[in-house]
Amino acid sequence: MIKKPYRTIDLFAGIGGIRLAFEAFGCINVFTSEWDKAAQKMYEANFNEKPLGDINDIAPEDIPDHEILLAGFPCQPFSIAGKQLGFADTRGTLFFNIEAILKTKQPYAFLLENVKRLTTHDHGRTFAVIIEKLKLLGYTVYYKVINSLDFGIPQKRERIYIVGFRDSIHFKFPKALGYYKPLSQFLDDDKDVPKNYFVTESMKTKRIEALKGIPPNPSIWHENIGGNISALPFSCALRAGGSYNYLLVNGVRRLTGKEMLKLQGFPDDFIINVPYSQVRKLAGNSVTVPVIRSIAGEMMTAIETKKQARETIQLTFLEPEYEYN
């Protein structure tokens, strides 16, 4: 158990998936930034707090003190300030905002989340720059690509997670569960789904003709860029920019907003108060809450273990001297 609640800030907050995971360990959020209006509206409905806007308009000095920085930051291509600097310069990217806040506020720890391809962008140079910048700020850094499928959620979603501590602290990422719950636990009964979620007969026929083999039931049919169809007992990654027919339940209907949030590990009572088109985008941009919660748990264990070790050393030096006859 945590003796004292840690303060967090939630940057590029989306609908609050990272915050939700850390609140499970008693953390108290003291600052939120998110520029998307639909995300702000949904965030406010669920956390009774409207996020501040664009982080570019907020000076690092104006951000409250905190122990843990949280950020599911968008990865924009790095700006090349000059041919000599290349990827040694991070100006012009949203990572620069995180770097500036870490430098100014010096929180004890951070968790960053991004797409897997960040690790291979520009032959790995982009990622190398990010890690180097974090280390130069004095942090011990750990990172790992984790698939949501390995943490109980039937969604194939690989993301890179970066964790850092100001101490030379021992940390290990959570061990994969190695299984995912049945898709049936995340889907509504078709009879309870409004008719406008169902595709046309011609679309169903087109999908069936393109499908190879006998699909499992239930399944989510995924269409890739080449038009090939695969029917899987789990969902491929939810995508903010995916077409409306990118993923179809049993090849006949689209996922509802509630189903998409459940596939990201949000609770059933999470409030949806924006149009379906916005829910699709917000769910696709969100994080898988159980994965974050597992990482948060390991972070708390690492921090508390380090704190206890330090207290033990201090007590040892404070022990009174004894005289022996």
N, C-alpha and C positions, 0 to 999 in steps of 0.2 A: 504494500500500500504506500502511496505517496504521502509524505508527512505534510507537505505544503504544496498547494496547487501551483502549477507552473502557468505563467502567462504566455499566450500565443498570439501571433498576428497571422491573418489569413489573406495572403496576396494572390491576385488573379483567382479569386475565390470561387468563381462559378456559382453553383448552388449550395456550396458548403460541405461537400463530401469529406474533405480533409479535416475540417473543423469538427464535423460530427464524430469522426474516428477518435480524435484526441480528447474530445469532451467525455468519451467513455472512460478515460483515465483521470477525470477530475480537472483537466486543464480548463483555464478560463481565458476566453478570447477577448482581447482588449482593442483590436483594430482590424478592420476589414476593408479591402479595396477590390472593386470589380466594376469595369466600365460598361458592360453589356446591360441594357435596360431590363430585358426580360429576366436575366439572371438576378439582377438587383431585386426585382419584384418577387420572385420566387424565394430568394434568400430571406427577404424581410418577412414573408409570410411564415417561414419556418423557424427563424431565429429571433424575430421581433427586433431586428436591427437592419437598417438599410445601409448597404456598403457605400463607402465613399467612392468617387469615380476614378478616373484615369490616374494610375500611379505616377505617371509623368508630371502630373500637376501637384504632387504632394512631396514636400521636402522631407528627406530622411530625418532631419532634426525634429520635425513635427510629429513623428510617429512615437507612440508611447513606448516606454521601456518594456521589454519582454524577455522571456527566457528561451523561447523556441519560435523560430521563423518557419512558416509553412507557405509553400508556393507551388502550385501546379502551373508553372509559367509556360506561355506559348513560345515555341521555338521559331523565331524568324531567322532567315539567313543573316549571318554576321555581315556587318558593313565593313568593307575593306577601305580603311582610311588612306592607305597609300601602298604602293607596290612593295615598299621595304617592310612595312608593318604586317600586311596580310592579316592572318588570323591571330596575331599577337595583340590585336586591339579589339575590345568588345563594345566600343561606343556605338550607339545607334541600335542596340538590341535591348530587349526587355530583360535579359539577364543582367545588363548593366545596372538596372534599378535594384535588383536583389543584391548585387555586389556593393552598391553604394550604401544600402541600408545595413548590411552586415558590417561594413567598415565603420559606419557612424554609430550604430546602436550596440554592436558587439554582443548579440545574444549568445547564450551558452551553446545552443544547438540549432540545427535546421533540418528540414526535410524538403527536398525538391522532387518534383515528378514531371516526366516528359515522355514523349513518344520514343519508342525503341530506336527509330532511325537517327535520333540525335547522336547515338554512339558511332554511327558510320558516316555521318554527314562530312563531306569534303575529306573522305578517306580517314576519318577519325580525328582530324585536326581540330574541328570545332569543339568536340567533347574534351579533347586534351587541354584546350585553352580554358574551358570552364573549370575543370578539375584543378589546373594549375593556379588559376585565380583564387579559388576557394582555399587552397593550401597556403598561398601567399598571405591570406588574411589571418592565418594562424589556426586553421581548423584541421583536425584529423578527419579525413574524408573516406567514406565507404560508398560503394555503388554496386547495383545489381539489377539485371533485367528479370522481372517477375511476371509470370502469366497468371491471370485471374483464375483460370481453369484449375490451378493447383491449390486454390484457397476456397474451394467449396462453391464457387459461382460458375454456372454453365455458360461462360462467355470466354472465348479465346481472345485475350486482350493482353498483349505484352507491352510493358512499360518499363522505362528506366527510372530507378529510384536512387537518389543521392542523399546520403545522410552525413552530417558533420557535427563535430564537437570541438569546443575550444580546448578541452583537456586532451591529453594523450590517453584516450579512453578505449577500452575493449568493447567492440560491438559486433554482433552477428545478426545477419538478416534472419527473419523467421524461417523455420523449416517448412517446406511445402507439405500440405496435408496429403497431396497426391491423389485427390479425388474431387469430383464436383457433384453437387446435389442434382437429383433428377430434374430435367427441364420442366416436367409436369408441375412441380412445386412453384414455378415462376409464371405459368401461363394461366389465363382465364379460360373458362369453358366458352367455346365458340358461341353458344346460345346466349351468353351474357355480353357479347361484344356487339356494338352497334354495326349496322349493315354497311355504313360508309367505310369501314376498315377493310372490307372484303374486295378483292380485285375482280375485274371483269372475267367473264367466261373465256374470252379470247386470250387473256393474259394467263389464266390457269392452264389452258391448253398448250400455250407456247412453253410454259415452264415444264410441264409434264413431258412434252416431246424432247426437251433439251436435257432432261434428267436421265442419268444412267444408273441402273440398279434399282433395288427396292428400298425406299426410304424408311428409316425408323419412325416410330410413332410414340410420342410427338417428335417433331423435328423442325428445325428452322432452315429454310432453303436460302442459300446464299448465291447471288449472281456476281461473278467477278468481272473484271474489266473486259475480258475476252468474250463475255456472254455465256460462259460455262456455268452450269448449275450444280451445286452440291447440296445434299440434304444431310444434316448433321444432328446428333442428339444434344447439341449445344449451339449457342449463337456465335457467329463470327463477331469481331469487334464492332460495337456500335460506333457509327461515324457521323459526325456533325454534318458533313457534306454528302453523305450517301443518298442515292435516289430513294424515292418513296417505296420502290419495290426492291430495294437492295436486299432486304431480309424479309422473308414471308413465313409465317407460321403454317407448317404443313402445306406450303405452296398455295394457300388460299387467301390469307389475309395479312395485313400489316400488324406489327406489334403496337399495342396501346401505349400511351404515355406511362401508365402505372407499371406495365410489364417491363418497359425499358428501364425504369428506375429500380425495379426489383432486380433486374439483371446487372445493375451496378451496386446492389447490396443495400439500397436505401430501404428504410422501414416502410411498412404498408401505410402508415398514417402520415407519410411525408406529403405535404400539401402541394398540389399542382394548381396554379392559378394563371397560367398563360396558355395561349393557343397551341394546338398540337404541333404545328410547324416549329414553334419555338422549343417545345419539350424535346423534340427529336434532336435539335441542335444542342441543347443544354445537356441532355443525357449523353450524347456522343462526345461532348467536351469534358464530361465529368470524370471522376475517379471511381475505382471499385472500392467501396468503403471497407469491406472485410480485409482487403490487402493492406490498406493504410492502417487499419486498427491493429493488425498483426505486427506491422513495422513499429507503430507507436508503442506497443507493449514492450518490444525489445529495446526501444530507445529508453523508456522509463526504467527498465531493469538495469540497463547499462549506467544510466545517470545515478540511480540510487545506490548501485554497487560501488561506484566511484566515490560517492559522497560518504558512504559508510566507512570505506577504507580510509578516507582522509580524516574522518572523525576519530577513528581508532588510533591513527598515528598521533593526532593531537592529544588524545587522552593519555597515550603512553608517555609523552613528554611532560604532561602535567602531573603524573603520579608523584606523590611525596617520597622523599628519601627516608630510608629507615636506618637506624643505628643498630648495630649488632654487638651484643656483649661477648 
